[in-house]
Amino acid sequence: MVIQRRSLICFLLFGLSAVSLLCAANSDELPPPQFRLLMMSNGNAFKYDTGDAIETIFASSGQFTPLYQAPENRKLEFFHEAPASEDMEAPRVKVRLAEALLPDGAGPFLVLLKAAPAGSSLKYQTVIIDSSLESHPPQTYRTFNLSKRLLAVHLAGHKMLLKSGDSEISDYTKDKKAWIQVAIDHKDNGWVVVQSKSRSFDRDSRTTVFLLDIPASPRDPNPEGIKVFQVEEKIFEDDDGFHLQ
C-alpha cells in the first residue's frame, strides 16, 4: 500500500510539473508582439504608454519608426498632452489621437496612420499590416494599393492588377534598379499611365511600396494622379536565419 501511495504521489507531481512546463512554454511562445508606425501624411509626434514609461514616437511618411513593444492586451493608444483650458499653465490632460488593436500572431506589425474623416472622434485612422518576414520575405517588393481606384502596376517585370486595399509580392530584379509604372482605368481613354519612374534598392533588404491617391483640392476635386512612395528595410542573415535590422 505504501508503495502504491508513493507511486501515486510521484505520478501527480510529474503531472503537475508537466502542466507547469507546458504553460511556461505556451507563455514563451506568445509574448506581446512588436509594432512600428508609418504616417500616410505629414509627420507627427505621439506619446505612447508602454506600461513602464511614456515614450514619444516620431512618425513620418519617409521611414518606419523603430520597433516598440505592445502591451499584453495588444491595445495601442497614441495621444498627446494639452492644457485642460486656454490657460497654458493649466494642468495638462491626455488627448487621444489614434487607437489600434493588434491581431493574433507573433508580428511584428506595421501600423499605418492616416487622417480620419471630418467629425471623427479621433484625429487618425489606423490600418494594421502583418510585417513579419513570413508575410514579406527578404529581397522582395510588397505593393499596397491604398488608392480608391483599381490600379494596374508593372514593377520589376511583374504585372499586377490591384483592387483598393489589395497587396502583392514581387521579387527583386538581378540588378539594383527596377521600374515601376502605375496606370488607372480612365473611363474615356482606357488605361492611362499616371506614374513611371525607376527605383533603386539594396539586395540585403525588402521594400514596401504604397500607392495613394493625390489629395483633392478646390482646383482639382478629383485628381487622377497616384502618389508612390517606398520604404526599404535592411535585413541581415546569421545562423538562426533572417532578421530585420
Buried (B, 14 or more C-beta within 10 A) or exposed (E): EEEEEEEEEEEEEEEEEEEEEEEEEEEEEEEBBBBBBBBBEEEBEBBBBEEEEEEEBEBBBEBBBEBBBBBEEBEBBBBBEEEEEEEEEEEEEEEEBBBBEBEEBEBBBBBBBBBBEEEEEBBBBBBBBBBBBEBBBBBBBBBBBBBEBBBBBBBBEBEBEBEEEBBBBBEBBEEEEBEBBBBBEEEEEEEEEBBEEEBEBBEBBBBBBBBBBBEEEEEEEEBEBBBBEBBBBEBEEEEEEBEBE
